[in-house]
Structures are given as C-alpha cells and as structure tokens.
Amino acid sequence: VADMGYYEEPAILSMCSTHLYATTSEDNFILLGGASGRIWKFNGDMISGPVFTAAEGETTLPISTMIVHQFAHESAPYVYAGTASFPRLYRADLINADSSNAWDSVANIGFLQGGVGDITCSCSAYGLIFLGTNSGRILRYERTLINTTDSEEQETLDESHLQNEYIGEYESNTLPISCLLSTQAQVLAGIGDRPEI
C-alpha cells in the first residue's frame, strides 16, 4: 500500500485514523508514526509530511504509540503520540493533526518529564489514557477543566508498577508492558518478555 523506504523511514511503529471523526474526505486520513520520530499523513493515495517530528533536544524520539481520545470537557477528539527512548507525550486536534502547528508537548510531569525508557502502548478507558512502558509502569493521564471562564485545564499523571509475586528463578523483576486492552470494565496488560497478561 505504501513504501516508506522512499522517505528514508526505517519502520512504522504506530498508526491512527481520523475515519470515525472525519466530516469531509480531506479530513479522512491515517497518521503513521515512524521509528525516525516523524509522523506522516497517508490519505489512501499518497504520503505527505512529515507533519511533526518528536525530539528531545537533538535526539529524535520514535513514535511508539498513537491513540485518539476525547476528555469529557473537550468538544473534539485529539490524537496522542507516545515516544520511545525518552517517554514523552504529544497531542494535536485530530482533524488538524496533519499540520505541524497543531502539535504540542503535554504531560510534562512525573515520569513523562524526566524518565528514560519507552512508552510501548496505550489505550483509552474510564475517561483516561493508559500508557504502558517497558519499565513495568502503567501511567494514567487525565485532563480536567478547572476554570470554565478561560478554559484552563489541569493535567494529572498517576503511576502504578506491575508486580508479580510468582517470579521464576530466571525471570526479571521488571514486567515490560507490550500491549494494553480495555475490555469488560478492566484494563489488561500483556507482558513483553513472557506469555502472561
């Protein structure tokens, strides 16, 4: 369908679509998150961009996960992009995500401010965004409206560590999270180095 080698993109690590939210054919596209830290737009016929590049100083950050989410007080959905190497979170209004001016760094708090490692996956549940990491952390990100007069928002980032009481003799104490799924009133985490959820 698309060969990103032409754009010197080593690998596509994540994708998300505007399809469910598009009101015109121009608003209907797929965002491709690259190992290069670049986000590309694919409209079904051609690739354009990059529309955004995630970086920490001079280091580009692979786009390891993307998710569409709309918090309760928001009037439109946003796309959130999580990164590897340094765990950072970026967002853009979904329909305008093909514009580099639409992207902002968010959640510059806690582990997402100074941590090292990878955000490996994400899911949306209970009005929150859940982020899994290769260090066994599950982050819960929330935005709430605290002042309706000027639309002032507050960001919250809570963190949990997965723990396994039944670690084998040769197993690591760290439970790297490879995938998250929201289903039947719970969030399940797949473990990246063993066949467990």
Disulfide bonds with the S-S distance in Angstrom:
none
